[in-house]
């Protein structure tokens, strides 16, 4: 998160009044919901929770604040695509996808020499001072940079041009100082998955998208693509099509071929991965048995199982099902079994873990707040949970069935993960033969306490 508030990051000269207004807005955002992968309707539909309305996040609050200060800043809807290093090469690169898509996916252990540990880094983190050069990469194999979007021309576009490019420069320096580190570009997310269905629908559109992926990696010196389509067929912010199921496979084959061709000219292997939902409905909407041979690995988003869209305070990411929920009883373990049962190889599956939780207010003082009615709720990052809520008047309860902690003070209930629960999840990933763990996201654990726990129990 590059947050030096440089003039170039804001797209022009900033007046004192503008700075004061920006700081006021950022202060207001600090108490807003932290950005999760796909809160409310997205993951409600794809991790087993009930449906709801998209939940506002601090990331959108911060981005809105910056847009107000910098109207000339390039946005995801109006940005010109990165200037291709070789426009002609893009189509020729993509055209070879059918020939080369099946031959170069490798397991995480081949890429890193050990189980992989990914940390997602949100571009918006830069506005809080947590810039990429502040990431502790001693225990992380891969940084997934979130997000770039897909334009109506099916080409990748920077979501925040000046800040993204500044972040990329810092990430390249971080890579140079840490030769084993990989930086992968995450494409899409909850807000920017609207063009995926059209981009996957025809061979021409798929080739355009795939060529743009290769151009981006070549232009910015990055190591791979993480497709975060939320979601094929249904469950996303934008309604998909039944044809998305087969077309998603074809799109990934095209990108795989494009990255292979790029690699043949550079001598590098470029990573192709996806982030997918953890519910049975998501599994039914994609061809997991076919994707394993195309992808290097897949991140399963095993969080947002419950949240503010529900009627009762519940658990964000229980490792195992807990009895008594008045809502859907679903768990991380259920999601993993669902993916493996559909034929996705365990060695290429990465367990998603949250560095955030949900805080519920106006909770009935019963059962330590769990499964009780509430008046309002919001997402909250781990650092904030530690600094504001752990200790104080809150009692910590570690649930023996779900293997996750909660906090309760009589009216406020918090569901989250800490170092103890993440240690258990990392050991679970090892016991299931999974390829590793992926965390959303690093900006909520700046000190690295959670990452340290995952690393120590993963390897």
Order of alpha helices (4+ residues) and beta strands (2+ residues): alpha-alpha-alpha-alpha-alpha-alpha-alpha-beta-beta-beta-alpha-beta-alpha-alpha-beta-alpha-beta-alpha-alpha-beta-alpha-beta-beta-beta-beta-beta-beta-alpha-beta-alpha
